[in-house]
Amino acid sequence: MTKNPFMSAWLSWANRATSLWTTAAMSAAKRNQTAAFKAMTTPPKPAASRSKRKGRTAR
């Protein structure tokens, strides 16, 4: 089989794109996992301490 330069370039680009996408997905998953773990391990705040949102005053 002869080496096709276009195919070779396309494959290298596709491999790089797939690698970048996989890396981004893995880091996002790790961030979500860390956030979920943190949410499970930190005790919930009492309802009284939550700040209430102030509505905008009518003009």
N, C-alpha and C positions, 0 to 999 in steps of 0.2 A: 504494500500500500504506500503510495507516495504521500509525502507530508504536505498538507494543505495549509498555507500560512494563514488564510482567513479563518479556517476552522480552529487552528491552534490559538490565534488571538482571541477568538470568540470564547473558546473554552477557558482560557486563562482569565478573561474578564468575568465569565459566569462563575468560575470558582471563587474569584475574589469577592464578587457580589454576594454569593451564598455565604461565604465566610463572614463577611461584615454583617449580614442579616442575622446569622446564627449568633454571633457575638452580641449583637444588640438585644436579641430575644433572650439570651441567657442572662445578661446583666439586668434586664427588666424583670425577669422572673426572680432573680436573686433579690432585687429591691423589694418586690411584692412579698416575697417570703420573709424578708427581714421585717417589713412593716407588719405583716400578719403575726409574726412571732412576738414582736414588741407589743402589739395590741393585746395579745393573749396574756403576756406576762405582767403588764402594768395594771395595777388595780384601777377600777373605774373611779372617776371623780364623783364626789357627792353632787346631787342635782342642784343643791343650793349655791354651789360655788360657780356654776356655769354662768357666764355673762349673757344677759339677754340682749338680743339685737334691738337697737333703737331704731324706730321707724322715722322716716323723714317727716319733718313738720309740713303741714299743708300750708300753702301760701295763698 
